[in-house]
C-alpha cells in the first residue's frame, strides 16, 4: 500500500499494451470470485463491491457461482488467496483494492486461462488482466460545494486513507470546490493509513473536530466518522462514503458518494459467459453511473442543494470538468491554464496538493 503510482505515461502504456486481447470461448457456467480488503458489513467500500457480486448472482442465476473472501491484507496474503482461487476453479477474479495490483499481475502470469479484474490500479501486464476504476473526484466536487456553503467555522476536514492518486484527487477536488463557493475556507487533512479501522477513523474524526472543523469528508470505509460527528448534536456534518450510509440521514449525513459496481460486474461476468471478454481499462464516473450522489437531505438549504445538483448534472453532461484551470500546484507553480482541463494522465499520477492546501503529503 505504500507504493506510489508511476507517471501516467507508464500507466497508460501498460494499459494500451493488451487493449484488444480477446479471451476464451463462451462458457455454460462461470465461477466468479471476489477478494475484499474489508468485511462485507463495513457499510462502505467492501459492502458496495459485495452488492455488485450479489447483483451478478441475481442476473445470471445458476449460470454463475459466486465465491468471495473478506479481510484479505494487501501484499503477500493477497497473492496466496488469489492463487488458491485460481486453483479452485475461479474463471474470473475481481480484486477490489489498490494494493492488490502487483499480486493480481503476479498470479495472472501463472494462470493465463483465468481472467483477472483489478479495481483502482493502473497495471495490466498480461492479456488476462483488466483494470477498472470510478471517477470519485467528481463526487468530491459536489461534496466540496456543499461543505463550502454549509461550514460555519470556515474549517472543513478530510480523513484520508493512503497517499495514492485516487485519494489525493479527491482531496484536491473537495478543496477546490469548497474554495470556489467560500474563499475563506480552510482544509485540514488527517491521514489514517487504513482503509478500514473504525477506531482509527473515529480518532481521525475526533482530531478534526478538536481543530474546529464542522464538515468532514472521508476516504475510508467505515461509518465511524459519521458516528463521531453524530456525537456533536448537529454541530458537525459529514458525508456517506462508498455507500449511502443512510442510517445517518437523520443525523450528520447530508449526502453521500455511492460506488455502484453492479453494472460493471454484471457486464464483465456476462462477457466471460458469452466469450467476448477482453482486457480493458475502464474509468467511469457520474455519467456512466458508477459514481452516484446520494440523496441530499433537508439539512442542506434548498439553494445549496440546487447548486450541488446543478454541478452534478453538468459533470454528467460533460459540460464541466472538476479540474478546470486556472489551477496552481501547492508550491504556486502553474498546473492548468485558464479553461484547460486536467488530462487523465495527470490525474492518474497525481502526487501533489493544489494551491491553498497546507501540510505535506506523506511519503
Secondary structure, DSSP 8 states (H G I E B T S, - for coil): -------HHHHHHHHHHTTT-B-----S-EEEEEE-SS-TTSSSHHHHHHHHHHHHHHHHGGGEEEEEE-S--SSHHHHHHHHHHHHTT-SEEEE-SGGGHHHHHHHHHH-TTSEEEEES-----STTEEEEEE-HHHHHHHHHHHHHHH-SSSEEEEEE-SSSHHHHHHHHHHHHHHHHH-TT-EEEEEE---SS-HHHHHHHHHHHHHTT--EEEE-SSSSHHHHHHHTTTTS-EEEEEES--GGGTTTTEEEEEEE--HHHHHHHHHHHHHT--B--EEEE-TTTTSEEE----TTS-HHHHHHHHHHHHHHHHTS--SSBSSEEBTTS-EEE-TT-B--HHHHHT--S-BTT--S----
